[in-house]
């Protein structure tokens, strides 16, 4: 769920996945998913209190526009960097003959 917010930030995504580990890669229920704003908004917007809708109207206070830009740091993604490191290590290892 967090990875969907980190599509453009490859190193941050790699670090978060490394720190949190595989144990957190499991299905979540509705309550657990509400730590992310998108899911919280959806659940609160669909909620009722004593038969009345909990949210009468919505107003966007801070609309953020995402700009598509070419970033040189995308070339230095974790996959590229670790592949290059692996190739360098394999090149320098002695040939086992």
Helices and strands as residue ranges (DSSP letters): G 3-5, H 10-20, G 22-24, H 30-33, H 37-45, E 48-49, E 52-53, G 72-76, H 78-92
